[in-house]
Amino acid sequence: MDLRHLKSFLIVAEELNIGRAAMRLHISQPPLTRQIQQLEEELGATLLIRTNRGVELTEAGLLLVEEARNILALTEQAAERTHKAGQGKLGRIDVGIFGSGIFGVLPKILLAFREAYPEVNIVLHNMNKREQIDALRQRRLTVGFNRLLPDEPDIAVELIVKEKLYLAINSKQALSKKKEIPWAEIGNHPLVLFPSGARPSFIDWVLDLCRADGIKPWVAQEVGDAVNGVALVASGFGICIVPESATNMKLPGVVYRPLIRNPPPEVDLSCLYRASDDSPILHSFLAIARTFRD
């Protein structure tokens, strides 16, 4: 069914006069009459009856008026939505998140994107580093966020922020009375480290720093994420090294103190995505994320 014929038919139905309808369509009467005839032949039904004053709609014509309006409204909506999708303003974005990342700048990025593109559905997936890379390659993720990312030829990585390191301490410990904690101090207390999943990870990076400074850490426990690490600190299990974003996590009996080292210990928060992905939604998201760079 030709949409142009449907539009012409609706104009005729509104005017109930071929001549006036032709004028509105900026065509002569004969081609408009042929369009209506072709539509009637295609549908196998008479749509209009000529009268002395113009035309009248048959029962089939009255039905087609309603159906044609619905069809044309749907096509306009489809065109508009397709246009928005092509501009990255409509659709779905799957975002990989992880443990302590959700406590810092990441929620701000997600909120800013949602406010800028309210018709894009944001779906969050809690995944470790390796799971995010695998999901990107399988196209189950659009973009991910993580730390200390490996060099992968097909995965692009962009630094968003560098975070200082803090020490989570039980407030009953004497160590909590200090305003700043020398890095060497971590070798004197039971240490809780995270994440215990895919390696190498933040754990290995911390241990490398310790080795570089000649410190032998007393690792009391490895846990899956920052939440579990800080929870163990709250119970008096030990101390826990956390990125600055994790200090937004408030648990009773836990205080955070900056760690002092030369050079200052910092860890990245980066986004990762398929290097070959040119989707408009991804590029709209990256444009928002880049505004939060240090």
C-alpha positions as CSV (number, residue, x, y, z in Angstrom):
1,M,0.0,0.0,0.0
2,D,1.5,3.3,-1.1
3,L,1.7,5.8,1.8
4,R,1.4,8.7,-0.7
5,H,-1.9,7.3,-1.9
6,L,-3.1,7.0,1.7
7,K,-2.1,10.7,2.4
8,S,-4.0,11.8,-0.7
9,F,-7.1,9.7,0.3
10,L,-7.1,11.4,3.7
11,I,-7.1,14.9,2.1
12,V,-10.0,13.9,-0.1
13,A,-11.8,12.5,2.9
14,E,-11.3,15.8,4.8
15,E,-12.4,18.0,1.8
16,L,-15.1,15.6,0.4
17,N,-14.2,17.3,-2.9
18,I,-11.7,16.1,-5.5
19,G,-11.0,19.6,-6.8
20,R,-10.3,21.2,-3.4
21,A,-8.2,18.2,-2.4
22,A,-6.2,18.4,-5.6
23,M,-5.5,22.1,-4.8
24,R,-4.3,21.3,-1.3
25,L,-2.0,18.6,-2.8
26,H,-0.7,20.9,-5.5
27,I,-1.7,18.5,-8.3
28,S,-4.4,18.4,-10.9
29,Q,-7.6,16.4,-10.5
30,P,-6.8,13.5,-13.0
31,P,-3.7,12.2,-11.2
32,L,-5.5,12.5,-7.8
33,T,-8.4,10.5,-9.2
34,R,-6.0,7.8,-10.5
35,Q,-4.4,7.5,-7.1
36,I,-7.8,6.9,-5.5
37,Q,-8.7,4.4,-8.1
38,Q,-5.5,2.5,-7.7
39,L,-6.1,2.4,-4.0
40,E,-9.6,1.0,-4.5
41,E,-8.3,-1.6,-6.9
42,E,-5.6,-2.6,-4.5
43,L,-8.0,-2.9,-1.6
44,G,-10.8,-4.4,-3.6
45,A,-13.4,-1.9,-2.2
46,T,-15.1,1.3,-3.2
47,L,-14.0,4.1,-1.0
48,L,-15.8,7.1,-2.4
49,I,-19.1,7.8,-4.2
50,R,-19.4,10.8,-6.4
51,T,-22.3,13.2,-5.7
52,N,-23.5,16.5,-7.1
53,R,-21.6,18.4,-4.4
54,G,-18.4,16.3,-4.5
55,V,-17.8,12.8,-3.0
56,E,-19.1,10.8,0.0
57,L,-17.2,8.1,2.0
58,T,-18.5,4.6,1.8
59,E,-18.5,2.3,4.9
60,A,-15.1,1.0,3.6
61,G,-13.9,4.5,3.1
62,L,-14.9,5.5,6.7
63,L,-13.0,2.5,8.0
64,L,-9.9,3.3,5.9
65,V,-9.9,6.9,7.2
66,E,-9.3,5.6,10.8
67,E,-6.8,3.0,9.7
68,A,-4.9,5.4,7.5
69,R,-4.5,7.9,10.3
70,N,-3.1,5.2,12.5
71,I,-0.8,3.9,9.8
72,L,0.6,7.4,9.0
73,A,1.0,8.2,12.7
74,L,3.0,5.0,13.2
75,T,5.2,5.7,10.2
76,E,5.9,9.3,11.4
77,Q,6.7,7.9,14.9
78,A,9.0,5.3,13.4
79,A,10.8,7.9,11.3
80,E,11.2,10.2,14.3
81,R,12.5,7.3,16.6
82,T,14.8,6.1,13.9
83,H,16.2,9.6,13.5
84,K,16.7,9.9,17.2
85,A,18.4,6.5,17.3
86,G,20.7,7.6,14.6
87,Q,21.7,10.6,16.7
88,G,22.3,8.4,19.8
89,K,19.2,9.9,21.5
90,L,17.1,6.7,21.6
91,G,17.7,3.0,22.4
92,R,19.6,1.1,25.0
93,I,23.1,1.2,26.5
94,D,24.6,-1.6,28.5
95,V,27.1,-0.4,31.0
96,G,29.6,-2.5,33.0
97,I,30.2,-1.4,36.6
98,F,32.2,-2.8,39.5
99,G,32.6,-2.6,43.3
100,S,34.1,0.6,44.4
101,G,33.5,2.4,41.1
102,I,29.9,2.9,41.9
103,F,30.7,5.2,44.9
104,G,32.5,7.9,42.9
105,V,32.1,9.7,39.6
106,L,30.4,6.9,37.8
107,P,26.9,7.7,39.2
108,K,27.3,11.3,38.2
109,I,28.2,10.3,34.6
110,L,25.1,8.0,34.5
111,L,22.8,10.7,35.9
112,A,24.2,13.3,33.4
113,F,23.7,10.9,30.5
114,R,20.1,10.1,31.6
115,E,19.2,13.8,31.9
116,A,20.7,14.5,28.5
117,Y,19.2,11.4,26.8
118,P,16.1,10.4,28.7
119,E,14.9,8.1,26.0
120,V,18.0,5.9,26.2
121,N,17.5,3.0,28.5
122,I,20.6,2.5,30.8
123,V,21.1,-1.2,31.8
124,L,23.8,-1.8,34.4
125,H,25.8,-5.0,34.7
126,N,28.1,-5.7,37.7
127,M,31.1,-7.4,36.3
128,N,34.8,-7.8,37.0
129,K,37.5,-6.6,34.6
130,R,37.8,-9.9,32.6
131,E,34.0,-10.3,32.4
132,Q,33.6,-6.8,31.0
133,I,36.2,-7.3,28.3
134,D,34.5,-10.6,27.3
135,A,31.1,-9.0,27.3
136,L,32.3,-6.2,25.1
137,R,33.7,-8.6,22.6
138,Q,30.4,-10.6,22.7
139,R,28.5,-7.3,22.3
140,R,26.6,-7.8,25.6
141,L,28.1,-4.5,26.8
142,T,28.4,-1.2,25.1
143,V,30.9,0.4,27.6
144,G,32.5,-0.6,30.9
145,F,34.3,1.0,33.8
146,N,37.2,-0.5,35.6
147,R,40.8,0.0,36.9
148,L,44.3,-1.0,35.8
149,L,43.1,-2.3,32.5
150,P,45.3,-4.5,30.3
151,D,46.4,-3.5,26.8
152,E,44.0,-5.2,24.4
153,P,44.2,-4.4,20.7
154,D,40.5,-4.4,20.1
155,I,39.5,-2.6,23.3
156,A,39.8,1.1,23.7
157,V,40.5,2.6,27.1
158,E,40.1,6.2,28.2
159,L,41.1,7.5,31.6
160,I,38.3,9.3,33.4
161,V,39.8,10.1,36.8
162,K,42.8,9.3,39.0
163,E,41.9,8.6,42.6
164,K,44.0,9.0,45.7
165,L,44.3,6.1,48.1
166,Y,42.9,6.1,51.6
167,L,43.1,3.7,54.5
168,A,39.9,2.4,56.1
169,I,40.5,2.0,59.8
170,N,38.3,0.9,62.7
171,S,37.7,4.0,64.8
172,K,38.7,2.1,68.0
173,Q,42.2,1.6,66.7
174,A,44.9,4.1,67.8
175,L,45.8,4.4,64.1
176,S,42.5,6.2,63.5
177,K,43.7,9.2,65.6
178,K,46.2,10.2,62.9
179,K,45.1,12.7,60.2
180,E,47.4,11.0,57.6
181,I,48.9,7.6,57.4
182,P,52.4,6.9,56.1
183,W,52.5,4.2,53.5
184,A,55.0,2.2,55.5
185,E,52.4,1.9,58.3
186,I,50.3,-0.7,56.4
187,G,53.0,-3.3,57.1
188,N,52.2,-3.2,60.8
189,H,48.5,-4.2,60.7
190,P,46.4,-7.0,59.4
191,L,45.4,-6.0,55.9
192,V,42.2,-6.7,54.0
193,L,42.6,-6.5,50.2
194,F,40.2,-6.6,47.2
195,P,39.1,-7.7,44.7
196,S,39.8,-11.4,45.0
197,G,38.4,-12.2,41.5
198,A,40.2,-12.0,38.1
199,R,43.9,-11.3,38.4
200,P,46.0,-9.2,38.0
201,S,43.9,-6.7,39.9
202,F,44.0,-3.8,42.5
203,I,45.4,-6.4,44.9
204,D,48.5,-7.1,42.8
205,W,49.0,-3.3,42.2
206,V,49.0,-2.7,46.0
207,L,51.4,-5.6,46.6
208,D,53.8,-4.3,43.8
209,L,53.9,-0.9,45.6
210,C,54.7,-2.6,48.9
211,R,57.5,-4.6,47.3
212,A,58.9,-1.5,45.7
213,D,59.1,0.1,49.1
214,G,60.5,-3.0,50.9
215,I,57.2,-3.5,52.9
216,K,56.0,-7.0,53.7
217,P,52.3,-6.6,54.1
218,W,50.4,-8.9,56.5
219,V,47.5,-9.9,54.3
220,A,44.7,-11.1,56.7
221,Q,42.0,-11.6,54.1
222,E,41.2,-11.1,50.4
223,V,37.6,-10.2,49.6
224,G,35.5,-9.7,46.5
225,D,34.9,-5.9,46.6
226,A,35.3,-2.7,48.6
227,V,32.0,-3.2,50.4
228,N,33.1,-6.5,52.0
229,G,36.5,-5.1,52.7
230,V,35.2,-2.1,54.6
231,A,32.6,-4.3,56.4
232,L,35.5,-6.4,57.8
233,V,37.2,-3.2,58.9
234,A,34.0,-2.2,60.8
235,S,34.1,-5.6,62.6
236,G,37.7,-4.9,63.7
237,F,39.2,-7.5,61.2
238,G,42.0,-5.2,60.0
239,I,42.7,-2.2,57.8
240,C,41.8,-1.8,54.1
241,I,43.3,0.3,51.3
242,V,40.6,1.9,49.2
243,P,40.3,4.4,46.4
244,E,39.0,7.8,47.3
245,S,35.6,7.0,45.8
246,A,35.0,4.2,48.4
247,T,35.3,6.8,51.2
248,N,31.7,7.8,50.3
249,M,30.7,4.4,51.8
250,K,29.8,5.2,55.4
251,L,29.7,2.3,57.9
252,P,29.5,2.6,61.7
253,G,33.0,2.4,63.3
254,V,35.0,3.1,60.1
255,V,37.0,6.2,59.4
256,Y,39.1,7.0,56.3
257,R,42.6,8.6,56.3
258,P,44.7,9.6,53.3
259,L,47.8,7.5,52.7
260,I,51.1,9.4,52.3
261,R,53.7,8.1,49.9
262,N,56.2,9.6,47.5
263,P,55.1,9.7,44.7
264,P,51.5,9.8,45.9
265,P,49.6,6.5,45.4
266,E,46.9,7.0,42.8
267,V,44.7,4.5,40.9
268,D,42.8,5.1,37.7
269,L,39.1,4.8,36.9
270,S,38.8,4.3,33.1
271,C,36.1,3.4,30.6
272,L,36.6,0.7,28.1
273,Y,34.7,-0.1,24.9
274,R,35.1,-1.8,21.5
275,A,37.6,0.2,19.5
276,S,35.6,-0.5,16.3
277,D,32.2,0.5,17.8
278,D,30.9,3.6,16.0
279,S,27.4,3.5,17.4
280,P,25.9,7.0,18.0
281,I,24.7,6.0,21.5
282,L,28.2,5.0,22.6
283,H,29.7,8.3,21.3
284,S,26.9,10.3,23.0
285,F,27.8,8.5,26.2
286,L,31.5,9.0,25.8
287,A,31.0,12.7,25.2
288,I,29.2,12.9,28.6
289,A,31.9,10.8,30.4
290,R,34.7,13.0,29.0
291,T,33.3,16.1,30.7
292,F,34.1,14.4,34.1
293,R,37.8,13.9,33.3
294,D,40.3,15.4,35.8
